[in-house]
Amino acid sequence: MKKIFTLAALGLLSAASFEAQAQITVDGVMSAGEIGAANSGRYVSLGAFSLAHPAGFGDWGLLRMYGANSATKLYIALAGTPEANGNGLQIYMDLPNKTGVPTGTGLPAATGPGTTMFEGAGITGTIMDQQTDAGLALKGESLTSFSPQAVVYTSATAGSAAQLAPALTATGAAVTIAGATGNFAMFNGTRMAYRGTTDGKITTNPGNTNGGGAGSYGWEIELDRAALGLPSGANVVRLFAGYVSNTGYWSSDVIPEIPGNTSNLENSPDFTQETGVQSAAFNVVVLSNRSAAEAAVAMSVFPNPSSDKATVTYQVLDRAQAVNVTLTDLMGRTVRTLQDGVKSAGFHNVGLSTQDVAAGTYMVKVKVGEMTATRKVVLL
């Protein structure tokens, strides 16, 4: 049986704490001051590749992945070093309110300019352990030039790839992505930086001696949460990282890692058949201009509208409290009780199947202790 890998990295925080500014400088270095235990605006580890390097492709690869969020931004950092020969770092994302490639379905061929890592033959057919909506890559072109790239999957059969601009250097200088159009507009305004070693090898990366800890060099990304389309309230974002060749040949280095694996994964791997779960989940809260109670409950419903199954996500602050989740009609009359009982502090999900009720517009009400939040939901 596969072990569930879920890291509620940013749970158990008061709603007010999300108003703090991020404690992160986008410079390609994961410094000690940027890493914290469940502190708003600081990095929390989402998993590491624990084998000693050289491993996989040799003197290049992954060390650790981090996630963080502030009131308006989502941060992802990947400690590691790509080879300057077309190989590079990849991050795949499962975003709420997006419909991409379902779990267990092979990634479709991505159409693009012919120069991106996502167009490699070994990426096509790869089966992920999470729904896959979008991805970012950092392709090593030389010791001093690294190309940011993106892929967007809009269905199980449709994907497109793009080269983003401008390019990154190895100095840690931040760049701002601009000029992306269509499905890639979600990445406009994204800031990135990469810090490399003088010899371009992971063995001289400061994080190689401490498991990708404080002081690690790598790739830092600051994403705009509004541009990503994250709905207000509580959301679960799932991430998966890999070190992959220009042709899509997968190394052993993936995060979350495959426990005990020392072999390269080759072309088009099926991660649903590997040990563990190759998907790191963490919770983020997107504040809105709603009441204090609404912000504290941080409830969201996605996808909305829903033609199959919606997920209601909410948070319980500070301590275990009584929770009641109901579906009502627009007159406030109870149609279904979805959850009723005591829940521990943290983030929780409850499913709402469209097969249980007639199509129409409803209200979802979540009461946590004395605080109540409501959302309108359309069931198709």
C-alpha positions in Angstrom: 0.0 0.0 0.0 1.3 3.4 -0.9 2.1 5.7 2.0 0.5 9.1 1.9 3.0 12.0 1.8 1.2 15.1 2.9 3.1 18.0 4.5 0.7 20.7 5.9 3.6 23.0 5.8 1.8 26.2 6.4 -1.1 25.2 8.6 -1.9 26.2 12.2 -1.3 29.8 11.5 -3.6 32.6 12.5 -5.3 34.5 9.7 -3.6 37.7 10.8 -0.2 36.1 10.3 -0.7 35.8 6.6 -0.7 39.6 6.4 3.1 39.6 7.1 5.5 40.3 4.3 7.6 37.4 3.0 10.9 36.9 4.8 12.5 35.8 1.5 15.0 37.4 -0.8 14.9 35.9 -4.3 18.7 35.5 -4.9 19.2 31.7 -5.4 20.3 31.1 -1.8 18.2 29.4 0.8 19.6 31.2 3.8 19.1 30.4 7.5 16.9 33.4 8.0 14.6 32.3 5.2 13.9 28.9 6.7 11.4 28.5 9.5 9.1 26.0 11.2 5.5 27.0 10.1 6.3 30.7 10.1 4.5 32.8 7.6 6.7 34.0 4.8 9.5 31.6 5.5 10.5 28.4 3.8 9.4 25.0 5.0 11.0 21.8 3.6 8.8 19.8 1.3 11.2 16.9 1.0 14.8 16.1 0.1 16.7 13.7 -2.2 18.8 12.0 0.5 21.3 10.0 -1.5 24.8 11.3 -1.4 26.2 13.0 -4.6 27.6 12.1 -7.0 24.5 10.1 -7.7 22.1 9.7 -10.6 23.6 11.8 -13.3 26.9 12.3 -11.4 28.0 15.7 -10.2 24.6 17.4 -10.8 21.1 17.0 -9.4 18.7 17.8 -6.5 19.1 18.4 -2.8 15.8 19.7 -1.3 12.5 21.5 -2.2 11.0 24.3 -0.1 7.6 26.1 -0.2 6.4 29.3 1.4 3.7 31.9 1.0 2.9 35.5 2.0 -0.3 37.5 1.6 0.1 37.7 -2.2 2.9 35.4 -3.3 3.7 31.7 -3.5 7.4 30.7 -3.2 9.1 27.6 -4.4 12.8 26.9 -4.0 14.7 24.0 -5.3 18.2 23.5 -3.9 20.4 21.8 -6.5 22.7 22.3 -9.4 21.9 21.6 -13.1 24.5 20.5 -15.6 25.4 23.1 -18.3 24.6 20.8 -21.2 20.8 21.0 -21.7 19.8 19.1 -18.6 17.9 20.9 -15.9 15.5 21.2 -13.0 11.8 20.7 -13.3 8.8 21.4 -11.0 5.3 20.1 -11.7 2.3 21.7 -10.1 -1.3 20.7 -9.2 -3.2 23.9 -8.7 -6.8 24.2 -7.4 -9.4 25.4 -9.9 -7.2 24.1 -12.8 -8.0 21.0 -14.9 -5.0 19.3 -16.3 -3.8 15.7 -16.6 -5.4 13.4 -14.0 -3.4 11.3 -11.7 -2.5 8.0 -13.4 -2.7 9.4 -16.9 0.4 9.7 -19.1 1.4 13.3 -19.9 0.5 14.2 -23.5 3.1 15.5 -25.9 3.6 19.2 -25.4 3.7 21.4 -28.4 6.1 24.3 -28.4 9.1 25.9 -30.0 11.1 22.7 -30.0 13.7 23.9 -27.5 12.1 23.2 -24.2 12.7 20.3 -21.8 9.0 19.6 -21.7 9.0 18.6 -25.4 11.5 15.7 -24.8 10.2 12.3 -25.8 10.8 10.9 -22.3 8.4 13.4 -20.8 5.5 12.3 -23.0 3.8 9.3 -21.3 5.2 10.0 -17.9 2.6 9.1 -15.3 2.5 11.4 -12.3 1.3 10.7 -8.7 -0.7 13.9 -8.8 -2.9 15.8 -11.2 -0.6 17.9 -13.4 -1.7 21.4 -14.4 1.5 23.2 -15.1 5.3 23.1 -14.8 8.4 25.2 -14.7 11.9 24.2 -15.8 15.4 25.7 -15.6 17.5 24.4 -18.4 21.3 24.6 -18.2 22.6 26.2 -21.4 26.1 27.0 -20.1 27.9 27.8 -16.9 26.5 31.3 -17.0 23.2 31.0 -18.8 20.0 29.2 -17.7 16.7 29.2 -19.6 13.4 29.4 -17.7 10.7 27.3 -19.4 7.0 26.4 -18.8 4.4 23.9 -19.7 0.6 24.1 -19.3 -1.7 21.1 -19.5 -5.3 22.0 -20.2 -6.6 18.4 -20.4 -5.5 14.8 -20.5 -4.6 15.2 -24.2 -3.5 18.8 -24.6 -0.3 20.4 -23.4 1.8 23.3 -24.7 5.4 24.4 -23.8 7.0 27.8 -24.0 10.4 29.5 -23.5 10.1 32.3 -20.9 12.2 35.4 -20.9 14.6 36.7 -19.8 17.3 34.1 -19.1 19.0 33.7 -15.7 22.7 33.8 -14.9 24.4 31.8 -12.1 25.0 34.9 -10.0 21.7 35.0 -8.1 20.5 38.1 -9.9 16.7 38.1 -10.0 14.8 38.4 -13.2 11.1 39.1 -13.8 9.2 37.0 -16.4 7.4 39.1 -19.0 5.8 38.9 -22.3 4.1 35.5 -21.8 0.7 35.1 -23.6 -2.3 32.8 -23.6 -2.1 30.0 -21.0 1.4 31.1 -20.0 0.1 34.6 -18.8 -0.1 33.1 -15.3 3.7 33.3 -15.1 4.0 37.0 -16.1 5.4 38.9 -13.1 7.0 35.8 -11.7 10.5 36.5 -10.3 13.3 33.9 -10.4 16.9 33.7 -9.5 19.6 31.0 -9.7 22.8 30.7 -7.9 25.4 28.3 -9.2 28.8 27.1 -8.1 32.0 28.3 -9.8 32.7 24.8 -11.3 29.0 24.2 -12.0 28.9 21.0 -9.8 26.6 20.0 -7.0 29.5 18.7 -5.0 30.6 22.2 -4.3 27.1 23.5 -3.6 27.1 24.4 0.1 23.9 22.4 0.6 25.6 19.2 -0.5 27.1 18.8 3.0 23.9 19.5 4.9 21.2 17.8 2.9 20.0 20.9 1.1 19.8 23.0 4.3 20.6 26.6 5.2 23.0 28.2 2.7 22.1 25.9 -0.2 22.4 27.3 -3.7 19.7 26.7 -6.2 16.6 28.0 -8.0 14.1 30.4 -6.2 10.7 31.3 -7.7 8.2 33.9 -6.6 4.8 33.4 -8.1 1.8 35.7 -7.9 -1.1 33.9 -6.3 -3.8 36.0 -8.1 -2.2 35.3 -11.5 -2.1 31.5 -10.7 -5.9 31.8 -10.0 -5.8 30.4 -6.5 -9.3 30.9 -5.0 -9.7 32.8 -1.8 -9.6 30.7 1.3 -7.6 27.5 2.1 -6.0 25.7 -0.8 -3.9 22.6 -1.3 -1.0 23.0 -3.8 0.9 19.9 -4.8 4.4 19.9 -6.1 6.8 17.4 -7.6 10.4 18.1 -8.7 12.8 16.1 -10.9 16.2 16.4 -12.5 15.8 15.5 -16.1 17.8 15.5 -19.3 17.1 17.6 -22.3 15.4 14.6 -24.0 13.2 13.8 -21.0 15.4 11.0 -19.6 14.7 11.1 -15.8 17.6 10.8 -13.3 17.2 9.1 -9.9 16.8 12.6 -8.3 13.1 13.3 -7.6 11.4 15.1 -4.7 9.5 13.6 -2.9 12.1 10.9 -3.4 11.5 7.2 -4.1 12.7 5.5 -0.9 15.8 3.4 -1.4 16.0 4.1 -5.2 19.5 4.4 -6.6 18.7 3.9 -10.3 17.9 6.5 -13.0 14.2 6.3 -13.9 14.8 6.6 -17.7 12.1 7.6 -20.1 8.4 8.0 -19.3 8.4 6.6 -15.8 5.2 5.6 -14.0 5.4 7.2 -10.6 2.1 5.6 -9.4 4.0 2.3 -9.4 7.0 3.6 -7.4 7.4 3.3 -3.6 5.9 6.2 -1.6 4.0 9.1 -3.2 5.8 11.5 -5.4 3.7 14.5 -4.6 4.4 17.0 -1.8 1.3 18.8 -0.6 1.2 22.0 1.4 -1.6 24.3 2.5 -1.8 28.0 1.6 -4.3 30.6 2.6 -5.4 33.3 0.2 -6.9 36.2 2.1 -9.8 38.2 0.8 -11.6 41.3 2.0 -14.1 39.2 3.9 -14.9 39.3 7.6 -12.4 38.2 10.3 -14.4 35.0 10.8 -14.3 34.2 7.0 -10.6 34.8 7.0 -10.0 32.7 10.0 -12.0 29.7 8.7 -10.3 30.3 5.3 -12.9 28.2 3.5 -12.9 27.5 -0.2 -14.7 25.2 -2.6 -13.1 24.0 -5.8 -13.6 23.3 -8.6 -16.6 25.7 -8.7 -18.7 25.2 -10.8 -18.3 21.4 -10.4 -19.6 18.7 -12.7 -18.3 15.7 -10.7 -16.9 16.2 -7.2 -16.1 19.4 -5.4 -13.7 19.7 -2.4 -14.5 21.9 0.6 -11.3 23.0 2.4 -11.2 24.9 5.7 -8.9 25.4 8.6 -9.3 25.0 12.4 -7.2 27.5 14.3 -5.3 26.9 17.6 -7.0 23.8 19.0 -9.6 21.1 18.3 -13.0 22.5 17.8 -16.5 21.5 16.8 -17.0 21.7 13.1 -20.3 21.6 11.1 -20.3 21.6 7.3 -23.7 21.8 5.6 -25.0 22.2 2.1 -28.1 24.5 1.9 -30.4 25.8 -0.7 -30.5 29.6 -1.4 -33.2 30.0 1.2 -30.9 28.6 3.9 -32.6 25.2 4.2 -30.3 22.2 4.9 -29.9 19.9 1.9 -27.1 17.7 3.2 -24.9 17.6 6.3 -21.4 16.9 5.0 -19.5 16.9 8.3 -20.4 17.2 11.9 -17.9 16.6 14.8 -14.8 17.7 16.5 -11.7 18.3 14.3 -8.1 18.9 15.3 -6.3 22.1 14.5 -5.1 22.4 11.0 -6.5 22.1 7.4 -9.3 19.7 6.5 -11.0 18.6 3.3 -14.5 17.2 2.8 -15.9 16.0 -0.5 -19.2 17.0 -2.1 -20.4 14.7 -4.9 -22.7 16.1 -7.5 -24.3 12.6 -7.7 -25.9 13.2 -4.2 -28.0 16.2 -5.1 -29.8 17.7 -8.1 -28.0 20.2 -10.3 -28.3 23.8 -9.2 -26.9 26.6 -7.1 -26.3 26.0 -3.4 -24.5 27.5 -0.4 -21.8 25.6 1.6 -21.7 26.7 5.2 -18.7 25.9 7.4 -19.0 26.6 11.2 -15.8 26.2 13.2 -16.5 26.9 16.9 -18.2 30.2 16.9 -17.0 31.3 13.5 -18.9 30.8 10.2 -18.0 31.0 6.6 -20.2 30.5 3.5 -19.6 30.1 -0.2 -21.9 29.8 -3.2 -21.3 26.6 -5.2 -22.8 25.6 -8.6 -23.3 21.9 -9.2 -23.7 20.9 -12.8 
